[in-house]
Amino acid sequence: MTTPPPLRVFLVDDEQPARERMREVLGDLAVELPNLVVGEAANGEEALTALPALAPDVVLVDIHMPQMNGMEFARHLAILETPPAVVFVTAHDQYAIEAFEVNALDYLLKPVRAARLAVALAKARATGAVSRDAVDRAAVQAGQVPRRFFSVGERGKILLVPVADVVYLKAELKYVTVRTADKEHLLEEALTSLEQEFAGIFVRIHRSCLVARRRIRGFERVTDEDGEGAGWAVILDGVPDKLPVSRRQWPTIKALASG
Amino acid sequence: MNPNTNAVPDALPDFRNLGVAARILVGVNLGAFVAAAIKATTFAQLVSEFLDIALVVEPTLIASLAVFSAASPWLARLPYLIGLATVAAVVLVFTAGAAFLRASVDAGPLGIVRTGAFALLATALLAGYFHLRNRAFSPALAEARLQALQARIRPHFLFNTLNAVLSLIRKDARRAEAAIEDLAELYRMVMADTKNLTTLARELDLTRQYLNLEQLRLGERLVVDWQTAEAPRDALVPPLLLQPLVENAVYHGIEPGMGPGTIVIAIRRDKDRVHLKLTNPYHPEHQHRQGNRIALANIRERLALHFDVEGVLESGVKGSSYEIRMTMPYRRAAPHSVSGERAAA
């Protein structure tokens, strides 16, 4: 009889003693449930950089972390082609726990008991990666939005684009183009859900375009797309592109600019 | 804990407090005005009647307040009824004196007795007012205590700390022991009665124990700059004045940051005022300030309960820091209670 290979585990927690404790408990479980800690990180960004190459089966991630919280981390992780399973860990966060319950996501409470951890790991191995939708919904329910980053899959790696760097978002056929001052990325998300999540940061100027509110520098009169008279275009900080404002959105945008 | 920091019911007001003095001044003058208004039928008459009364009332009022303010600590130690009788006697003597010196219109023994009776009535009314005010604030105090209980130490802190202690047990049992002792001490103080004032020394001990525990899990991310060498350790302060604010400083100022962040705790005495300043890094993108507002409102309320208008709390963002400033009158604890509490801590 062949024994299965040990479960590959990756730890993400901003508190070093918490990571050490998790290693201890995993060590205690080694006989019952062979496992191997393939890596650990003190924050979400570090983890997303290191993790794809290590190919873990399960990630144990703390929810309450600086810069990128555990839920945002899980959302970015989901863009990998074969994402690992995720088990959330929290000391006490009532909203997050409710959101996990509703969306059938597994979580552990700190301090973590070995027996409970064993159950969670076995379940994670059996069910695999969590669904992106479930994590998205849980993040919204727990108030852990908006994200700080957009994530783009690039040859098996995860590229993070800080939301603060983005000048505008433009819907193309299947994708959304994310434009920063010096680059463009493609995002596999719907413009309408982006509009909802980032309502305070981006504003819709057109059926297919959201621009960063604080990047709006001014307006210019331009000839309408269909040549039927003149319309307005937005001039933005950091990019030369002038983006047309639809007639429908113009009153909103004008009010925004004068207010 | 500390019997001479008056329990709320049945105590003379603190005559040195600006709010109390203002209430007495306004109350008595309002009484004088009403008396004048009852007698007078024209505006000119009203003015002259009021001035007439004021000639006796104002010297009495000012002299009495000066004496009560000077004798305030001594008065506070007397049993309530004896203190009240003393106050009434002093007012009566001053009134008689003022009436006698003025001795013009209704001179003679009957006039002085009449004036004295009015003075006693005014004193009784004011005593009644302060008594009722104390009573009225008792439920507020109970509620403030309850809120303090709820605003206290976050479960987030408790569970994370327990987890950090668990991580120490196998490799550094002694540090784990010290941490559990700190935790026990912290919860003992937090669960103690918060009705009475406590000493600043005790508040500082509590805050230090709390920060030791946070240091355990946050390590070098948490830097604390204690500027408390000149802090008046014997000053009386409302309990849980500092620790909840420092807890907020950690939660909102240190935890959202990746790198090390510094919390500055500066306390000094300036003549008869105690100044506290607390600074932590400000993270504008970290918006969950609800808990902070609750704690601030709670502490502001308790400062007002204990120090009336003389307890001040201000907070705001200053550049890249969040700053809280508190000012309150410097009241000293009886010497034995400071040493006693230090020994207990």
Contacts between the chains, C-beta under 8 A, distances in Angstrom:
chain1	res1	chain2	res2	distance
A	14	B	255	7.8
A	14	B	258	8.0
A	15	B	160	6.8
A	15	B	163	8.0
A	15	B	164	6.8
A	15	B	217	4.8
A	15	B	218	6.9
A	16	B	219	6.0
A	17	B	163	7.1
A	17	B	164	4.0
A	17	B	167	4.1
A	17	B	168	7.1
A	17	B	216	6.8
A	17	B	217	5.4
A	18	B	160	7.2
A	18	B	163	5.6
A	18	B	164	6.8
A	18	B	167	7.0
A	18	B	217	7.1
A	20	B	167	4.6
A	21	B	163	5.7
A	21	B	164	7.6
A	21	B	166	5.3
A	21	B	167	3.8
A	24	B	167	6.9
A	24	B	170	6.6
A	42	B	258	7.9
A	43	B	258	6.2
A	64	B	156	7.1
A	64	B	255	7.3
A	66	B	255	6.4
A	66	B	256	5.0
A	66	B	257	5.6
A	66	B	258	5.1
A	67	B	256	7.6
A	67	B	258	6.1
A	91	B	155	7.3
A	91	B	156	5.3
A	91	B	158	8.0
A	91	B	159	3.8
A	91	B	160	4.5
A	91	B	163	6.8
A	92	B	154	7.5
A	92	B	155	4.1
A	92	B	156	4.8
A	92	B	158	7.8
A	92	B	159	5.2
A	93	B	156	7.4
A	109	B	159	7.4
A	110	B	159	5.2
A	110	B	160	6.4
A	110	B	162	7.8
A	110	B	163	4.5
A	111	B	159	6.8
A	111	B	162	5.4
A	111	B	163	4.4
A	111	B	166	5.3
A	112	B	163	7.7
A	148	B	285	7.6
